[in-house]
Amino acid sequence: MQHICTRVAEEDPATAIRLAIEHELDAAPGDFIGGLTTAWAGRDLQSARRWVEAQPEGELRDGLISIVAFELAKSAPAKAAMMVAEQMAAGEIQLEAAISVLHQWMLRDPEAAARWVGAFPNGKLKERASHELWPDMGVRDGVE
């Protein structure tokens, strides 16, 4: 069935992902479906984004948003950051998505990335993001 979904994805990624979900083709949550979503987002980011945003809330949707946000961060990191902050439930999936967006943002505009991290409330996300920005310091320019 994975082979069929992969072939269907070439023409109709949304149908392929729907079939993969219906047939529970993920060995671990997000593995196969995540791969289909990554390929789709790489080819047609806006269509993939619209489809993912229309899915019911939950862990699967958050994982798919993480994938789309990573692709979006390559060209529009601020929009990707908003997507992660506004459309994902707080937790580990959101934290990892924020860090992947941060990495892309750091490549494009390190100062803007640092400002984004500076706006985080104190807590696990800010601590982890600060360490990603300044691994040898932990604190820099008021970012703790």
Buried (B, 14 or more C-beta within 10 A) or exposed (E): EBEEBBEBBEEEBBEBBBBBBEEEBBEEEBEBBBBBBBBBBEEEBEEBBEBBEEBEEEEBBBBBBBBBBBBBBBEBBBBBBBBBBEBBEEEEBBBBBBBBBBBBBBEBBEEBBBEBBBEBEEEEBBBBBBBBBBEEEEEBEEBE
